[in-house]
Amino acid sequence: MSLIKKPSELNVQAKIKMLIYGQAGTGKSTLSLSAPNPLLFDFDNGINRVNFEHIKSTVQIENYTDMLEVINKEDLSDFDTLIVDTGGKCLDSMANYIISRNSKMGKSNGTLTLQGYGERKAEFTALCKLISSKNKHVIFVAHRETKQDGDDTRYVPLFGGSNYDSLVTELDLVGYMEANGRKRIITFDPTSRNDGKNTCNLPSTMEIPTIVNEKGIVTGQNNFIEDHVIKPYIARLADRIKLTEMYNKVVSEIKDQIELITDFTGANDFVSRIDSFDHVGSSKSMAAQLLSDKAKCLGIKFNKETKLYE
């Protein structure tokens, strides 16, 4: 079997990987918990700042090994989403783990050596692969840091430099979250002031509904990511699968018709009917190619002047 796949044969990824980052106090942890059936790996005590009604299953991380223990040994079948909150604190915990295994990876002040940073990058890459292997939606949460780019101020994820560079290539979405009073906005498209990534074709900017009022009373359901990110993405996948099925059906019909061609008369008859098929995507060009291949096998040629096979 060939490893080369036609568009209709490609595997479709049904799980989303995303990063939510932004200024402190905007509700990033709460927003991440609006994903379907989440399990939160809490490195930053973020769960303590979430309204009680919105709290979901949580692993309160004391050591990086706590996360490895859960992912490798516990039953995660009840969960559809894995959340790492925050990515920066996860990397800090990972650094302590690396130094505890090999003191030469750390300096006297507790920070990593150059070799230690290389080891952490490799460990983080391995963690991302491990999480991805669980076939869940994945959300990383991060604080923001401010960078000056000439006269411009940019807000970027606080996520360990090269580790973020490696991670972002694997993500489907990067959303920058900020607040103006009680109005909260998430921006998925990159701009001159924030990072972004939007391979799911979501609206560039989306307002996040207020679900807790000034008195701390819950006024709405926490389902933004599930309803406005995951479900639209799944719906587009369903449309794509439907188109693939329609494409495969019409190509099958075309192949059956071409199989019946035995001479130039049959070939010309097919040409006259080529637009009568319910074409999808590139099925018409596929039909032309299949007919050309059939003509070669029969030893008949296409006359460009008469537009007929002879």
C-alpha positions as a printed Julia matrix, in Angstrom:
310×3 Matrix{Float64}:
   0.0    0.0     0.0
   1.34   3.4    -0.96
   2.19   5.89    1.78
   1.09   8.69   -0.55
  -2.51   9.64    0.24
  -4.99  11.48   -1.92
  -6.92  14.38   -0.29
  -9.93  12.11    0.26
  -7.74   9.56    2.09
  -6.11  11.87    4.64
  -6.6   11.24    8.36
  -8.47  14.09   10.05
  -7.39  15.24   13.52
 -10.46  15.42   15.74
  -8.77  16.89   18.83
  -7.68  20.48   19.34
  -4.45  21.69   20.94
  -4.54  25.26   22.14
  -2.81  27.85   24.32
  -4.63  30.53   26.28
  -2.47  33.34   27.65
  -3.03  36.81   28.98
  -2.85  39.25   31.84
  -3.38  38.09   35.4
  -6.91  37.97   36.77
  -8.74  37.72   33.45
 -10.14  34.24   34.16
  -7.8   32.11   32.04
  -8.15  29.07   34.33
 -11.94  29.37   34.37
 -12.01  29.7    30.59
  -9.86  26.59   30.15
 -12.31  24.66   32.33
 -15.1   25.48   29.86
 -13.7   22.75   27.59
 -15.55  19.39   27.52
 -14.96  17.07   30.52
 -11.66  18.65   31.6
  -8.93  17.41   33.93
  -6.83  20.26   35.27
  -3.13  19.82   36.11
  -2.79  22.76   38.48
   0.83  23.92   38.84
  -0.09  27.5    39.77
  -2.85  27.1    42.39
  -5.2   28.54   39.78
  -8.07  26.34   40.95
  -8.2   28.35   44.19
  -9.19  31.42   42.15
 -11.99  29.66   40.27
 -15.58  30.12   41.41
 -16.67  26.97   43.3
 -19.49  26.2    40.85
 -16.98  26.09   37.98
 -14.38  23.82   39.6
 -13.72  20.54   37.78
 -11.56  17.49   38.47
  -8.08  18.68   39.38
  -4.59  17.34   40.09
  -2.96  19.77   42.53
   0.67  19.42   41.52
   3.35  19.38   44.21
   6.06  17.78   42.08
   6.39  17.24   38.35
   6.27  13.49   39.0
   2.63  13.92   40.12
   1.68  14.72   36.54
   3.68  11.83   35.09
   2.11   9.48   37.62
  -1.43  10.48   36.64
  -0.86  10.44   32.88
   1.01   7.14   32.85
  -0.9    5.14   35.45
  -4.41   6.48   36.06
  -7.57   5.9    34.04
  -8.3    9.05   32.03
 -11.26   7.68   30.08
 -13.72  10.02   31.84
 -11.91  13.09   30.52
 -11.99  14.68   27.08
  -9.61  17.56   27.8
  -6.25  17.82   29.59
  -5.27  21.27   30.88
  -1.78  22.39   31.97
  -2.06  25.52   34.14
   0.32  27.25   33.81
   2.91  26.21   31.26
   5.53  28.43   32.87
   5.04  26.89   36.32
   5.08  23.44   34.73
   8.53  24.23   33.32
   9.69  25.46   36.75
   8.52  22.21   38.32
  10.2   20.28   35.52
  13.48  22.11   36.22
  13.37  21.04   39.89
  12.69  17.47   38.75
  15.69  17.51   36.41
  18.05  18.91   39.06
  16.82  16.36   41.63
  17.83  13.58   39.23
  21.18  15.12   38.33
  22.61  17.95   40.42
  25.04  18.83   37.61
  22.05  20.18   35.66
  21.58  22.97   38.2
  23.52  25.95   39.52
  24.07  26.8    43.18
  21.19  29.3    43.04
  18.76  26.58   41.93
  18.5   27.6    38.28
  19.36  25.33   35.37
  22.74  25.21   33.68
  22.94  25.51   29.9
  22.96  21.72   29.72
  20.03  21.67   32.11
  17.98  23.89   29.81
  18.68  21.5    26.97
  17.51  18.61   29.14
  14.33  20.5    30.07
  13.54  21.19   26.44
  13.88  17.48   25.68
  11.72  16.61   28.7
   9.04  19.1    27.67
   8.98  17.7    24.13
   8.55  14.21   25.59
   5.7   15.47   27.81
   3.88  17.0    24.82
   4.16  13.7    22.95
   2.89  11.81   25.99
  -0.12  14.1    26.38
  -0.9   13.93   22.66
  -0.85  10.13   22.77
  -3.9   10.19   25.07
  -6.13  11.44   22.22
  -7.64  14.31   24.22
  -8.15  17.99   23.62
  -5.14  19.77   25.16
  -5.07  23.28   26.63
  -2.0   25.07   27.94
  -2.55  28.17   30.06
   0.15  30.84   30.38
   0.69  34.28   31.84
   1.86  37.05   29.56
   5.11  38.95   29.48
   5.78  42.32   27.92
   8.39  42.86   25.22
   9.45  46.05   23.49
   9.81  45.89   19.73
  11.12  49.34   18.88
   8.33  51.72   19.85
   5.78  48.9    19.96
   4.8   46.94   23.05
   4.05  43.27   22.47
   2.41  40.78   24.83
   3.72  37.26   24.42
   3.27  34.02   26.39
   5.5   33.56   29.44
   6.51  30.08   28.45
  10.22  29.41   28.58
  11.46  30.82   25.29
  12.54  27.96   23.04
  10.0   25.63   24.68
   7.22  27.9    23.42
   8.79  28.04   19.97
   8.69  24.24   19.83
   5.17  24.03   21.26
   3.51  26.61   19.02
   4.27  24.6    15.87
   2.11  21.79   17.32
  -0.83  23.99   18.36
  -4.04  24.62   16.45
  -4.94  27.77   18.39
  -3.13  30.46   20.36
  -5.49  32.92   22.03
  -4.56  36.15   23.8
  -7.01  37.03   26.55
  -7.47  40.49   28.05
 -10.05  42.46   29.98
 -11.46  45.97   29.76
 -13.49  46.42   32.9
 -15.73  43.36   33.08
 -15.6   42.82   29.33
 -13.23  40.0    28.38
 -11.9   39.41   24.88
  -9.86  36.59   23.35
  -7.94  37.2    20.12
  -6.8   34.23   18.03
  -5.25  36.03   15.07
  -1.68  37.37   15.48
  -1.41  41.15   15.63
   1.35  43.69   16.16
   0.66  43.52   19.91
   0.0   39.83   20.58
   0.83  36.34   19.4
  -1.92  34.26   17.85
  -2.68  31.2    15.78
  -6.02  30.36   14.22
  -5.91  27.22   12.08
  -9.52  26.43   13.07
 -10.84  29.51   11.23
 -12.48  30.99   14.3
 -13.5   34.65   14.4
 -10.41  36.81   14.89
 -11.75  38.26   18.15
 -14.43  36.81   20.41
 -16.09  38.26   23.5
 -16.24  35.87   26.44
 -19.58  36.03   28.27
 -19.63  37.18   31.88
 -20.71  34.21   34.01
 -20.11  35.65   37.49
 -21.46  39.04   38.58
 -19.83  41.69   40.81
 -21.11  39.89   43.91
 -19.54  36.57   42.9
 -22.9   35.01   42.0
 -22.89  32.66   39.03
 -25.03  34.04   36.21
 -24.22  31.65   33.37
 -22.77  28.3    32.36
 -19.04  27.91   31.84
 -19.11  26.37   28.36
 -17.4   28.89   26.07
 -14.65  26.65   24.68
 -16.95  23.67   24.25
 -19.71  25.66   22.51
 -17.71  28.28   20.58
 -14.44  26.49   19.81
 -14.77  22.7    20.0
 -18.29  22.24   18.59
 -17.78  24.53   15.57
 -14.51  22.72   14.83
 -16.2   19.31   15.08
 -19.02  20.58   12.84
 -16.48  21.61   10.19
 -14.88  18.18   10.46
 -18.28  16.56    9.94
 -18.81  18.7     6.83
 -15.38  17.66    5.58
 -16.13  13.99    6.18
 -19.44  14.36    4.34
 -17.68  15.99    1.37
 -15.12  13.19    1.39
 -17.89  10.6     1.27
 -19.58  12.47   -1.6
 -16.24  12.72   -3.42
 -15.54   9.0    -3.03
 -19.05   8.17   -4.26
 -18.83  10.25   -7.44
 -15.29   9.01   -8.21
 -16.52   5.44   -7.82
 -19.35   6.16  -10.29
 -16.87   7.72  -12.72
 -14.55   4.71  -12.51
 -17.45   2.35  -13.19
 -18.44   4.34  -16.29
 -14.88   4.52  -17.61
 -14.49   0.77  -17.13
 -17.27   0.29  -19.7
 -15.42   2.28  -22.4
 -14.02   0.01  -25.16
 -13.45   2.41  -28.08
 -13.38   6.06  -29.17
 -17.18   6.17  -29.42
 -17.52   5.28  -25.75
 -14.82   7.79  -24.84
 -16.6   10.6   -26.68
 -19.89   9.64  -25.09
 -18.24   9.93  -21.66
 -16.84  13.36  -22.54
 -20.34  14.54  -23.48
 -21.62  13.41  -20.08
 -18.72  14.46  -17.87
 -20.61  17.47  -16.47
 -23.64  15.36  -15.57
 -21.9   13.87  -12.53
 -22.41  15.53   -9.13
 -18.82  16.7    -8.93
 -17.17  17.43   -5.6
 -13.81  19.13   -5.23
 -11.37  17.83   -7.84
 -13.58  14.96   -9.06
 -13.96  16.48  -12.56
 -10.22  16.74  -13.09
  -9.91  13.22  -11.69
 -12.47  12.06  -14.27
 -10.45  13.69  -17.07
  -7.25  12.01  -15.87
  -8.9    8.6   -15.57
 -10.33   8.96  -19.08
  -6.92   9.95  -20.45
  -5.35   6.89  -18.85
  -8.08   4.68  -20.3
  -7.57   6.17  -23.77
  -3.87   5.35  -23.66
  -4.68   1.75  -22.74
  -7.08   1.53  -25.73
  -4.65   3.21  -28.09
  -7.01   6.06  -28.97
  -5.99   9.71  -29.15
  -7.69  13.02  -28.43
  -7.93  15.44  -31.37
  -7.42  18.94  -29.96
  -9.03  20.57  -33.0
 -12.23  18.52  -33.05
 -12.23  17.99  -29.27
 -13.0   14.32  -29.89
 -11.26  10.99  -29.42
 -10.29   9.13  -32.59
